[in-house]
Amino acid sequence: MPIYHRGWQQLAGTTSQPLVDSHCHLDLDVFSDDIDQVLQRALTAGIQRLHVPGTTKAGWHKQYGLSQQYACIDYSLGLHPYFLTSQWQSDFQYLELRFERRDNRAIAIGEIGLDAVIDVPYERQLVAFEKQLALASALKLPVILHHRKTQQDLLRVIKKLRFTEGGIVHAFSGSKESAMRFIEAGFLLGIGGTITYPRGSKTRETLKHIDTKHLVLETDSPDMPVYGKQGKRNEPENLTEVCEALSTTIKRPFEEVAKQTSENYLSLFSLNL
């Protein structure tokens, strides 16, 4: 039985400070055949905890199953803007029911948000985002935010609904001003493979001005591969390269960055390693 199954306790890895992958889609079919091996490689690299955000109603049961089977996996439930069909309201009703179940252990609502470059009608996205944000507020849960060319709209809705539970801005990229607005709204910034690329210079420059107490690390596996591994399936083990890139960018020791970002994640969700 792999040591990542329920009942596993001891840390074994390449870093004395355990890392947390705050965003990886291990519920996708691309991981179905070798999930044990994927998690073992993550463990060997020092990744002790992983968060699997929800995207569709069809995936919620699988996420729950993964969290039951593997002690290291946390999960959240939500409707991603990519997958908002014309029937999304019935899916939202089921989402509400999931949170009424006693065995539900979702730590957040997400991945939710707005995307300006997809075909899903923007008004539908706005309504779905507002309803899920309101649900999170009622449940006193953080949210996981998806954005593409929509940061200002997200902030506007957050302010409109007076949402105060915070969460994580997935795959943050942008200016110092944008970063500070999310931080002031109570959010952590999710930092992933983008900062390992030459084109990530703008985000790297922003991060030089952001205290690490506002950051978490993520891979977005199987997407968003680190530089040099384009075209390959991304895995949580690559989080060490994201941590190294952030460490180099802000000129802080790797172990310090690992420790702070992991503590940020655990504090946000009131968890312990």
C-alpha positions in Angstrom: 0.0 0.0 0.0 1.5 3.4 -1.0 2.4 5.5 2.1 0.1 8.3 0.8 -3.0 6.2 1.6 -5.1 7.0 4.6 -3.3 6.2 7.8 0.1 7.5 6.5 1.9 9.9 8.9 5.6 10.2 8.3 7.1 12.8 6.0 9.8 11.6 3.6 11.1 14.0 1.0 14.0 15.9 -0.5 13.3 19.1 1.6 13.1 19.4 5.4 10.3 21.9 4.9 7.2 20.2 3.4 5.6 21.8 0.4 1.9 22.2 -0.4 0.6 22.1 -4.0 -2.4 24.4 -3.5 -3.9 23.7 -6.9 -3.7 20.4 -9.0 -6.4 18.6 -10.9 -5.6 15.0 -9.9 -9.2 14.0 -10.5 -8.7 14.2 -14.3 -8.6 11.0 -16.4 -5.0 11.7 -17.4 -4.0 10.6 -13.8 -6.3 7.6 -13.5 -3.8 4.9 -14.5 -0.9 6.0 -12.3 -2.2 8.2 -9.5 -0.2 6.2 -6.8 3.0 6.7 -8.7 2.3 10.4 -9.2 1.7 10.8 -5.5 4.8 8.8 -4.6 6.9 11.1 -6.8 5.4 14.1 -5.2 6.2 12.6 -1.7 9.8 12.0 -2.7 10.1 15.6 -3.8 8.8 16.8 -0.4 5.2 17.6 -1.4 3.2 16.7 1.7 -0.3 18.1 0.9 -2.2 18.7 -2.3 -5.5 20.5 -3.0 -7.8 19.4 -5.8 -10.3 22.1 -6.9 -13.6 21.2 -8.4 -14.7 22.2 -11.9 -17.8 20.2 -12.8 -20.6 18.3 -11.1 -19.3 15.1 -12.7 -16.0 15.4 -11.0 -17.1 16.1 -7.4 -17.7 12.5 -6.5 -14.2 11.5 -7.7 -12.6 14.3 -5.7 -14.4 13.1 -2.6 -13.2 9.6 -3.3 -9.6 10.7 -3.7 -9.7 12.6 -0.4 -11.1 9.4 1.3 -8.3 7.2 -0.2 -5.4 9.6 0.2 -4.7 11.4 3.5 -2.7 14.1 1.7 -5.5 15.3 -0.6 -7.8 18.2 0.2 -10.6 19.2 -2.2 -13.0 22.0 -3.0 -16.2 22.0 -5.0 -17.3 24.5 -7.5 -18.5 25.2 -11.1 -15.7 26.4 -13.3 -16.7 29.1 -15.9 -15.4 26.9 -18.7 -18.1 24.3 -18.1 -21.2 26.4 -17.4 -23.8 24.8 -19.7 -27.3 26.1 -20.1 -28.2 23.6 -17.3 -25.8 25.0 -14.8 -28.4 26.1 -12.3 -29.4 22.5 -11.6 -25.7 21.8 -11.0 -25.6 24.7 -8.6 -28.6 23.2 -6.7 -26.7 20.0 -6.4 -23.6 21.9 -5.2 -25.8 23.3 -2.4 -26.9 19.8 -1.5 -23.3 18.5 -1.4 -22.5 21.1 1.2 -25.4 19.9 3.3 -24.0 16.4 3.5 -22.4 15.4 6.8 -19.5 13.6 5.1 -18.6 16.6 3.0 -15.1 17.8 3.8 -14.6 20.3 1.1 -12.4 23.1 2.3 -13.5 25.8 -0.1 -15.8 26.6 -3.0 -13.9 26.6 -6.3 -12.6 26.7 -8.8 -15.0 29.6 -9.7 -14.6 32.9 -11.5 -14.8 34.7 -14.8 -13.1 34.2 -18.1 -13.2 36.8 -20.9 -11.8 34.6 -23.7 -14.1 31.6 -23.8 -17.4 31.1 -25.6 -19.5 30.7 -22.4 -21.8 33.8 -22.3 -20.3 36.3 -19.9 -23.6 37.2 -18.2 -24.1 33.5 -17.4 -20.6 33.5 -15.9 -21.4 36.5 -13.8 -24.6 35.1 -12.4 -22.9 31.8 -11.6 -20.0 33.5 -9.9 -22.2 35.7 -7.8 -24.3 32.7 -6.7 -21.3 30.7 -5.7 -19.6 33.6 -4.0 -22.9 34.2 -2.0 -23.0 30.5 -1.1 -19.4 30.6 0.1 -20.2 33.7 2.2 -23.2 31.9 3.8 -21.0 28.8 4.6 -18.1 30.9 5.7 -15.8 29.2 3.3 -12.9 30.6 1.2 -13.0 30.5 -2.6 -10.6 29.5 -5.4 -10.7 32.2 -8.1 -10.2 31.6 -11.8 -9.5 34.6 -14.0 -8.5 35.6 -17.5 -8.6 39.2 -18.3 -11.2 39.6 -15.6 -9.4 40.6 -12.4 -11.2 43.9 -12.1 -14.6 42.3 -12.6 -13.8 39.7 -9.9 -12.8 42.5 -7.5 -15.9 44.4 -8.3 -18.2 41.5 -7.5 -16.3 40.7 -4.4 -16.8 44.3 -3.2 -20.4 44.3 -4.3 -21.3 41.2 -2.3 -19.1 42.3 0.6 -17.4 38.9 0.5 -14.9 38.6 3.4 -13.9 34.9 3.6 -10.9 35.3 1.3 -9.3 32.5 -0.7 -6.7 32.0 -3.4 -6.3 33.8 -6.7 -5.3 30.8 -8.9 -2.4 31.4 -11.3 -1.9 35.0 -10.4 -0.2 37.2 -12.9 -0.2 41.0 -13.1 0.8 44.2 -11.5 1.7 45.1 -8.0 -1.5 47.2 -7.8 -3.7 44.3 -8.8 -1.9 42.0 -6.4 -2.4 44.5 -3.5 -6.1 44.8 -4.3 -6.6 41.1 -3.9 -4.5 40.9 -0.8 -6.5 43.8 0.7 -9.7 41.8 -0.1 -8.2 38.9 2.0 -6.8 36.7 -0.8 -3.6 34.7 -1.2 -1.9 34.7 -4.6 -1.4 31.3 -6.3 2.1 31.2 -7.9 2.8 28.5 -10.5 4.9 27.6 -13.5 4.4 31.0 -15.2 7.3 32.5 -13.2 9.7 29.9 -14.6 9.4 31.3 -18.1 11.2 34.2 -19.6 7.8 35.7 -20.4 6.9 35.7 -16.7 9.2 38.8 -16.0 6.2 41.1 -15.2 4.9 38.7 -12.6 8.4 38.1 -11.2 8.9 41.8 -10.8 5.6 42.1 -9.0 6.5 39.4 -6.6 9.7 41.2 -5.5 7.3 43.7 -3.8 4.9 41.1 -2.2 5.5 39.6 1.2 5.6 35.8 1.1 2.9 35.7 3.8 0.5 36.4 0.9 1.6 33.6 -1.4 0.9 29.9 -2.0 2.5 27.6 -4.5 0.7 25.5 -7.2 1.3 23.4 -10.3 -2.2 23.3 -11.9 -1.3 19.8 -12.9 -1.7 18.4 -15.6 -1.5 21.9 -17.1 0.8 24.9 -16.7 4.1 22.9 -17.0 7.3 24.6 -15.8 9.8 25.9 -18.3 11.7 23.2 -20.1 8.9 20.6 -19.8 6.5 22.1 -22.3 4.3 19.4 -24.0 4.7 17.0 -21.0 2.0 16.2 -18.4 2.6 18.5 -15.4 2.8 16.8 -12.0 2.9 18.0 -8.4 6.6 16.9 -8.1 7.4 19.9 -10.3 6.3 22.2 -7.5 10.0 22.3 -6.3 10.9 24.1 -9.5 8.2 26.7 -8.8 9.5 27.2 -5.3 13.1 27.5 -6.6 12.0 30.1 -9.1 10.2 32.1 -6.5 13.2 31.8 -4.1 15.5 33.1 -6.8 13.2 35.9 -7.7 12.7 37.3 -4.2 16.2 36.3 -3.0 15.0 34.3 0.0 16.2 30.8 0.9 14.2 27.9 -0.6 13.4 26.4 2.8 12.0 29.7 4.0 9.8 30.1 1.0 8.6 26.5 1.3 7.8 27.0 5.0 6.0 30.3 4.6 3.8 29.3 1.6 2.8 26.0 3.3 1.9 27.8 6.5 -0.2 30.3 4.5 -2.2 27.5 2.9 -2.8 25.7 6.2 -3.8 28.9 8.0 -6.3 29.9 5.3 -8.1 26.6 5.6 -7.5 26.1 9.3 -5.6 22.8 8.7 -2.7 21.0 10.2 -0.1 18.9 8.5 
